[in-house]
Amino acid sequence: MSAFPILYSFRRCPYAIRARLAIASSGRTVELREILLRDKAPEFLQTSPSATVPCLKDGDKVLDESLDIMLWALEHSDPEGWRQAADEHAMLSLISECDGPFKRHLDRYKYDTRDADADRQEERSAAAGFLWQLDDRLAAGSWLFGARASLADYAVLPFVRQFANTDRAWFDGERWSALKAWLVRFETSDRFRAVMPKLEKWHAGNEPVLFPAAAGEN
């Protein structure tokens, strides 16, 4: 049995990225287990009700939603004040819009061949409407809710990154300058690099990998 809460994760998944961002910010130590989505470990399948990442196991508690994991971490410790940076109801409302309509259009844009009725250009345009809203917010301050980074920023940024990288030339050619600056600042940050370690697929019996990486030195 692990001495720490266990986080089943997948490096590139935006849901898993935002969970790792909150855990790293909180300073809470977890055992990080990298899952291959095409070859999922049986221990992971026994733990996750939805068989999706991220999934956190903390004793008898299992959290199977990325936002719940973010809140779990920040309830333990929120040294950067992500939850205090703005009205939490407003932040959760914006995150809900990201996770709902925006993510649906993003998926149908990025994976248009999976849906017979998906039109790539129409889905991109529909998703872009949400990004223009973000750009308007960011034009008024460095972050989505003003001068301080918030829960909303780090919950939404991994999905904007996924959208941008679907066609980066097109994305960079658009005039959402505040949005682009916000994304680039994130992508080139030490914070982002710290939550993107390249790990081998986890197998039972592997030496535990503690996350954040310096956790064992604290």
C-alpha positions as CSV (number, residue, x, y, z in Angstrom):
1,M,0.0,0.0,0.0
2,S,1.3,3.4,-0.9
3,A,2.3,5.8,1.9
4,F,0.8,8.7,-0.2
5,P,-2.4,9.3,-2.1
6,I,-2.2,7.8,-5.6
7,L,-2.8,9.8,-8.7
8,Y,-3.3,7.8,-11.9
9,S,-2.5,10.1,-14.7
10,F,-1.6,10.4,-18.4
11,R,1.0,13.0,-19.3
12,R,-0.8,14.7,-22.3
13,C,-4.4,14.5,-21.1
14,P,-5.6,18.1,-20.3
15,Y,-7.8,16.8,-17.4
16,A,-4.7,15.2,-15.9
17,I,-2.6,18.2,-16.5
18,R,-4.9,20.5,-14.5
19,A,-5.1,18.0,-11.7
20,R,-1.2,17.9,-11.5
21,L,-1.1,21.7,-11.6
22,A,-3.3,22.0,-8.5
23,I,-1.5,19.3,-6.7
24,A,1.9,20.9,-7.4
25,S,0.6,24.3,-6.3
26,S,-0.8,22.9,-3.1
27,G,2.5,21.2,-2.2
28,R,0.7,18.0,-1.4
29,T,2.7,14.8,-2.2
30,V,1.2,12.0,-4.2
31,E,2.4,8.9,-5.9
32,L,2.2,9.5,-9.6
33,R,1.3,6.5,-11.8
34,E,1.4,6.9,-15.5
35,I,-1.3,5.1,-17.4
36,L,-1.3,4.1,-21.0
37,L,-4.8,4.7,-22.3
38,R,-4.6,1.9,-24.9
39,D,-3.3,-0.6,-22.3
40,K,-4.7,0.3,-18.9
41,A,-3.3,-1.3,-15.8
42,P,-5.8,-3.6,-14.0
43,E,-5.1,-1.8,-10.7
44,F,-6.3,1.4,-12.3
45,L,-9.4,-0.2,-13.8
46,Q,-10.3,-1.6,-10.3
47,T,-9.9,1.9,-8.8
48,S,-11.5,4.2,-11.4
49,P,-15.3,4.0,-11.8
50,S,-15.1,5.6,-15.2
51,A,-11.7,4.1,-16.3
52,T,-10.6,7.6,-17.2
53,V,-7.7,9.7,-16.0
54,P,-7.0,11.4,-13.8
55,C,-8.1,9.3,-10.8
56,L,-7.0,9.9,-7.3
57,K,-7.1,7.4,-4.5
58,D,-6.7,8.8,-1.0
59,G,-7.3,5.9,1.5
60,D,-10.9,4.8,0.9
61,K,-11.7,8.0,-1.0
62,V,-11.6,7.8,-4.8
63,L,-12.0,11.0,-6.9
64,D,-12.6,10.4,-10.6
65,E,-13.1,14.0,-11.8
66,S,-10.3,16.3,-12.5
67,L,-12.0,19.4,-11.0
68,D,-12.7,17.4,-7.8
69,I,-9.0,16.5,-7.6
70,M,-8.0,20.2,-8.0
71,L,-10.4,21.2,-5.2
72,W,-9.1,18.3,-3.0
73,A,-5.6,19.5,-3.4
74,L,-6.4,23.2,-2.7
75,E,-8.6,22.3,0.3
76,H,-5.4,20.8,1.8
77,S,-3.4,23.9,1.0
78,D,-3.8,26.9,-1.3
79,P,-0.6,28.9,-0.8
80,E,-1.1,30.9,-4.0
81,G,-4.7,31.7,-3.2
82,W,-6.2,30.2,-6.4
83,R,-9.6,29.8,-4.8
84,Q,-9.5,33.3,-3.3
85,A,-8.4,35.1,-6.5
86,A,-12.0,35.6,-7.5
87,D,-15.6,34.7,-6.7
88,E,-15.6,30.9,-6.7
89,H,-19.1,30.6,-8.2
90,A,-17.9,32.8,-11.1
91,M,-14.8,30.7,-11.6
92,L,-16.7,27.4,-11.5
93,S,-19.2,28.8,-14.0
94,L,-16.4,29.6,-16.4
95,I,-14.8,26.2,-15.9
96,S,-18.2,24.5,-16.5
97,E,-18.5,26.4,-19.9
98,C,-15.0,25.1,-20.8
99,D,-15.8,21.5,-19.8
100,G,-19.2,21.5,-21.5
101,P,-19.8,23.4,-24.7
102,F,-16.2,24.3,-25.5
103,K,-14.8,20.8,-24.9
104,R,-17.5,19.3,-27.0
105,H,-16.7,21.6,-29.9
106,L,-13.0,21.1,-29.3
107,D,-13.3,17.3,-29.5
108,R,-15.4,17.5,-32.7
109,Y,-12.8,19.9,-34.2
110,K,-9.8,17.8,-33.2
111,Y,-11.3,14.4,-33.8
112,D,-13.8,15.3,-36.6
113,T,-13.3,12.0,-38.4
114,R,-14.9,10.2,-35.3
115,D,-18.2,12.0,-35.8
116,A,-19.9,11.6,-39.2
117,D,-21.9,14.8,-38.7
118,A,-19.0,16.9,-37.4
119,D,-17.8,19.8,-39.7
120,R,-14.3,20.7,-38.7
121,Q,-14.6,24.4,-39.6
122,E,-17.9,24.9,-37.9
123,E,-16.7,23.2,-34.8
124,R,-13.6,25.4,-34.7
125,S,-15.7,28.5,-35.1
126,A,-18.0,27.5,-32.4
127,A,-15.2,26.7,-30.0
128,A,-13.5,30.0,-30.9
129,G,-16.5,31.9,-29.5
130,F,-15.4,30.8,-26.0
131,L,-11.8,31.8,-26.7
132,W,-12.9,35.3,-27.7
133,Q,-14.6,35.6,-24.3
134,L,-11.4,34.6,-22.6
135,D,-9.5,37.1,-24.7
136,D,-11.8,39.9,-23.6
137,R,-11.2,39.0,-20.0
138,L,-7.5,38.8,-20.4
139,A,-7.3,42.1,-22.2
140,A,-8.5,43.7,-18.9
141,G,-5.8,41.9,-16.7
142,S,-3.0,39.4,-16.8
143,W,-5.3,36.5,-15.8
144,L,-9.0,35.5,-16.3
145,F,-10.1,37.3,-13.1
146,G,-7.7,40.2,-12.9
147,A,-4.1,40.5,-11.8
148,R,-3.9,37.2,-9.9
149,A,-3.8,33.6,-11.3
150,S,-6.9,31.6,-10.2
151,L,-8.3,28.2,-10.2
152,A,-10.1,29.1,-13.4
153,D,-6.9,29.9,-15.2
154,Y,-5.2,26.6,-14.5
155,A,-8.4,24.6,-15.1
156,V,-8.9,26.1,-18.5
157,L,-5.4,26.6,-19.8
158,P,-4.7,22.9,-20.7
159,F,-7.8,22.8,-22.9
160,V,-6.9,26.1,-24.7
161,R,-3.4,24.5,-25.3
162,Q,-5.1,21.4,-26.7
163,F,-7.2,23.6,-29.0
164,A,-4.3,25.7,-30.1
165,N,-2.1,22.7,-30.9
166,T,-4.7,21.2,-33.2
167,D,-3.7,23.8,-35.8
168,R,-1.1,26.1,-34.3
169,A,-0.5,28.1,-37.4
170,W,-4.2,29.0,-37.6
171,F,-4.4,29.7,-33.9
172,D,-1.4,32.0,-33.9
173,G,-2.7,33.8,-37.0
174,E,-5.9,35.0,-35.1
175,R,-6.0,38.4,-33.4
176,W,-6.7,37.2,-29.8
177,S,-3.4,38.7,-28.7
178,A,-4.2,38.6,-24.9
179,L,-5.2,35.0,-25.2
180,K,-2.0,34.1,-27.1
181,A,0.2,35.9,-24.6
182,W,-1.5,34.1,-21.7
183,L,-1.1,30.7,-23.3
184,V,2.6,31.2,-24.2
185,R,3.4,32.5,-20.7
186,F,1.9,29.2,-19.4
187,E,3.6,27.0,-22.0
188,T,7.1,28.5,-21.3
189,S,6.7,28.5,-17.6
190,D,8.7,26.5,-15.0
191,R,5.3,25.5,-13.6
192,F,4.2,23.8,-16.8
193,R,7.5,22.0,-17.3
194,A,7.3,20.8,-13.7
195,V,4.0,19.0,-14.2
196,M,5.0,17.4,-17.5
197,P,7.5,14.7,-16.5
198,K,8.1,11.9,-19.0
199,L,7.4,8.6,-17.2
200,E,7.4,5.0,-18.2
201,K,4.0,3.2,-18.0
202,W,3.4,2.2,-14.4
203,H,3.4,-1.5,-13.4
204,A,2.6,-3.0,-10.0
205,G,5.9,-3.3,-8.1
206,N,7.5,-0.3,-9.7
207,E,9.5,2.0,-7.5
208,P,7.1,4.8,-6.4
209,V,7.4,8.1,-8.3
210,L,6.6,11.0,-6.0
211,F,5.0,14.1,-7.3
212,P,5.9,17.0,-7.3
213,A,9.3,15.8,-8.2
214,A,11.1,17.4,-5.2
215,A,8.5,16.1,-2.8
216,G,11.0,13.6,-1.3
217,E,13.4,16.4,-0.5
218,N,10.9,18.5,1.6
